[in-house]
């Protein structure tokens, strides 16, 4: 089966959720899935759920878990760059059928990774590997390189009324 490059971007909720749904669908079809999470670190609800599917779905975090706004620390950049190198190798090896780079677009936006770091991963992908990149504000180079781009657009969000991220729904 031919693999494509998908991008889930935009300011609306649902990018990671859509990617995880795709991961479960792919696993159900017998495909091997690798999920790399940038910026994030810690026990998110999706990690607890996806751990039950290991080794059919493998999840690894390449973040320090502290960075959200402002200037990233050197440790944030180092973790992401090391992740990009590791991911490039596993994509080249074709060990996984679907590779999801969660918050990769956000990592570029925040100068933790460069768009070229992601392009290098895309360019080394074997023909049968599907790559999915999530995160706000996908770089134009990534959008141009993608085969499918979906933009989640926020129309209304309870966060603006002070509702914090809820376990099992947003985290």
C-alpha positions in Angstrom: 0.0 0.0 0.0 1.3 3.5 -0.9 2.0 5.7 2.1 1.2 9.4 2.1 2.0 12.5 4.2 -0.9 13.8 6.3 -1.0 17.1 8.3 -3.5 17.9 11.0 -3.2 21.6 11.9 -5.2 24.6 13.0 -6.3 26.3 16.2 -9.1 23.9 16.9 -9.2 20.9 19.2 -8.8 17.4 17.8 -5.5 17.1 16.0 -3.9 14.6 18.4 -7.2 12.9 18.9 -7.6 12.4 15.1 -4.1 11.0 14.8 -4.7 8.6 17.7 -7.9 7.4 16.0 -5.9 6.8 12.9 -3.3 4.9 14.9 -6.0 2.6 16.4 -7.6 2.0 12.9 -4.2 1.2 11.4 -3.4 -1.2 14.3 -6.7 -2.9 13.8 -5.8 -3.5 10.1 -2.5 -5.1 11.2 -0.2 -2.1 10.6 2.6 -1.3 12.9 2.4 2.3 14.4 5.0 4.6 16.0 3.9 7.7 17.7 6.5 10.4 18.6 5.3 13.2 20.8 7.2 16.4 20.8 7.1 19.0 23.6 4.9 16.6 25.7 6.3 14.6 28.6 4.4 12.7 31.1 1.5 10.4 31.7 -1.2 11.7 29.3 -4.4 9.6 29.1 -3.6 8.6 25.6 -0.3 7.2 26.7 -2.0 5.0 29.3 -4.4 3.7 26.7 -1.9 3.2 23.9 0.6 1.3 26.2 -2.0 -1.5 26.2 -1.4 -2.0 22.5 2.4 -2.2 22.7 4.2 -3.4 20.5 1.6 -2.9 17.8 1.6 0.8 18.7 4.8 2.2 20.1 4.8 5.7 21.8 7.9 7.7 22.7 8.1 11.3 24.0 10.7 13.7 22.9 9.9 16.6 25.2 10.8 17.9 28.6 7.2 18.6 29.6 7.8 22.1 30.7 7.7 24.2 27.5 4.4 25.7 26.3 5.1 29.4 25.8 8.0 31.7 25.6 11.6 30.7 24.7 12.4 27.0 24.8 15.3 25.8 27.0 18.3 24.1 25.5 17.1 20.8 26.9 13.8 21.2 25.0 15.7 21.7 21.7 18.1 18.8 22.5 15.3 16.4 23.2 13.5 17.3 20.0 16.6 17.2 17.8 17.6 13.8 19.2 14.0 12.6 18.5 14.2 13.8 14.9 17.4 11.9 14.4 15.9 8.7 15.9 12.7 9.1 14.0 14.5 9.6 10.7 16.4 6.3 11.2 13.3 4.3 12.0 11.4 5.8 9.1 14.3 4.9 6.7 14.4 1.4 8.1 10.7 1.0 7.4 10.1 -0.8 10.7 6.7 0.9 11.1 3.9 1.4 8.6 2.5 4.5 10.2 4.6 7.2 11.9 2.8 9.9 13.8 4.8 13.0 14.8 2.5 14.6 17.4 3.0 18.3 18.0 5.8 18.4 15.3 4.2 21.4 13.7 4.1 23.2 17.1 7.8 22.2 17.7 8.7 24.1 14.4 6.5 27.1 15.4 8.3 27.3 18.7 11.8 26.9 17.1 12.5 23.6 18.8 12.8 21.9 15.4 13.1 23.4 11.9 10.8 22.7 9.0 13.8 21.3 7.3 14.2 18.7 10.2 10.7 17.5 9.3 11.3 17.6 5.6 14.3 15.4 6.0 12.1 12.8 7.8 9.5 13.0 5.0 12.1 12.8 2.3 13.6 9.6 3.6 10.3 7.8 3.9 9.9 4.5 2.0 7.0 4.5 -0.4 4.8 2.3 1.9 5.2 4.4 5.1 2.4 6.8 6.1 3.5 9.9 8.0 1.2 12.1 10.1 2.2 15.5 11.5 0.0 17.2 14.1 0.2 20.6 15.7 -0.9 24.2 15.2 0.5 26.5 12.5 2.0 24.0 10.1 4.9 25.6 8.2 4.3 26.4 4.6 7.1 24.0 3.6 5.3 21.1 5.4 1.9 22.0 3.9 3.5 22.1 0.4 5.1 18.7 0.9 2.0 17.0 2.4 -0.5 14.9 0.4 -3.4 15.7 2.8 -3.9 18.7 5.0 -6.8 19.0 7.4 -7.2 22.3 9.4 -9.1 22.1 12.7 -10.8 25.5 13.1 -11.9 26.7 16.5 -15.4 28.1 16.3 -16.2 28.0 20.1 -14.2 26.5 23.0 -15.1 26.3 26.7 -11.5 27.0 27.5 -12.3 30.6 26.9 -14.7 30.4 29.8 -12.0 29.2 32.1 -12.5 25.4 31.8 -9.1 23.7 32.3 -7.9 20.7 30.4 -9.9 17.7 31.7 -8.4 14.2 32.1 -9.7 11.9 29.4 -11.0 14.7 27.2 -8.1 17.1 26.6 -5.3 15.4 28.5 
